[in-house]
Structures are given as structure tokens and as C-alpha cells.
Amino acid sequence: MNGCVSKNELVKQITEKMNSNYKESEMWLNTFTEVLYDNFKQGKSVTLTGFGGFYLKQRSSGTVFKFNPGQKLRALFGWSSTYKGKL
């Protein structure tokens, strides 16, 4: 698995999945990322059930940002997982 998906490509994919238009999909993605930033600025972690959690840990050297993938994502990469559903 190689490559990188741009924001533009993500918006196009959201547009297809939601059967929407580009502007509306872009608004959804922009709003979603703004909400994530707002929570991180407040020192809050964010958990997206079924996807994973984004955690902020305070250390003596500063704040560390971590991602803990959910079981479905772990299964996709062959990591230890209890997920039994369709990938």
C-alpha cells in the first residue's frame, strides 16, 4: 500500500459515497477537521468508534500526539485484532 490521497481526492470520494456535490462534501470535510482541531486545542482526545482514537499525552518534554487504531483497521493490516467482520 503506497501513495498519498490529497484533500481534493478525499472530497471527491466523499462526494461519491454521499451522492452529494463537491462543495457540500468539502464543507463536511473542512468542518470535521475544524472540530478535531478544536478538541485537540482544548487538550481533549477524540475517539471514532470503529476507526480508532487520537490521544494527547502530556510528557515532561511536551505534548505527544498518538493514534490508536480500532479493531477493523488493525485487521486490515494483519495486526492483532478481534475484528471478524468484512474488510
C-alpha positions in Angstrom: 0.0 0.0 0.0 1.7 3.1 -1.2 0.8 6.6 -2.2 -1.0 9.6 -0.7 -4.5 10.8 -1.1 -4.9 14.6 -1.3 -7.7 16.6 0.3 -9.1 17.1 -3.2 -9.3 13.4 -3.7 -10.9 12.8 -0.3 -13.5 15.4 -1.2 -14.2 13.6 -4.5 -14.5 10.2 -2.7 -16.9 11.7 -0.1 -18.9 13.2 -2.9 -19.3 9.8 -4.5 -20.1 8.0 -1.2 -22.7 10.6 -0.1 -24.1 11.0 -3.6 -23.6 14.7 -3.0 -21.9 17.6 -4.7 -18.3 18.7 -4.3 -18.9 21.9 -2.4 -21.1 20.2 0.2 -18.6 17.4 0.6 -15.8 19.9 1.0 -17.8 21.7 3.7 -18.3 18.4 5.6 -14.5 17.6 5.5 -13.5 21.1 6.5 -16.0 21.1 9.4 -14.9 17.7 10.5 -11.2 18.7 10.6 -12.1 22.0 12.4 -13.9 20.1 15.1 -11.0 17.8 15.5 -8.6 20.8 15.9 -10.9 22.5 18.3 -10.9 19.4 20.6 -7.2 19.0 20.4 -6.6 22.7 21.2 -8.7 22.0 24.4 -6.5 19.1 25.3 -9.2 16.5 24.5 -8.7 13.2 22.9 -11.0 12.1 20.1 -12.3 8.5 19.7 -14.1 7.5 16.4 -15.8 4.2 17.2 -14.9 1.6 14.6 -11.8 3.6 13.4 -9.6 4.5 16.3 -8.7 7.1 18.8 -6.4 10.2 18.7 -4.8 10.8 22.1 -2.9 13.6 23.6 -0.4 12.7 26.3 1.4 15.2 28.5 5.0 14.4 29.0 7.8 16.4 30.6 9.1 17.2 27.1 5.7 18.4 25.9 2.6 17.1 24.4 2.7 13.8 22.5 0.0 13.0 19.8 -0.8 9.4 19.3 -3.3 7.3 17.3 -4.6 4.0 18.5 -6.3 2.2 15.5 -9.6 0.4 16.0 -10.0 -3.4 15.6 -11.2 -3.2 11.9 -8.2 -1.1 10.9 -5.9 -3.4 12.8 -7.4 -6.4 11.0 -6.9 -4.7 7.6 -3.1 -4.6 8.2 -2.9 -8.0 9.8 -2.2 -6.7 13.3 -3.6 -8.4 16.4 -7.4 -7.9 16.2 -10.6 -9.3 17.5 -12.5 -8.0 14.4 -14.4 -10.7 12.5 -16.4 -8.7 10.0 -16.0 -7.8 6.4 -12.9 -5.7 5.5 
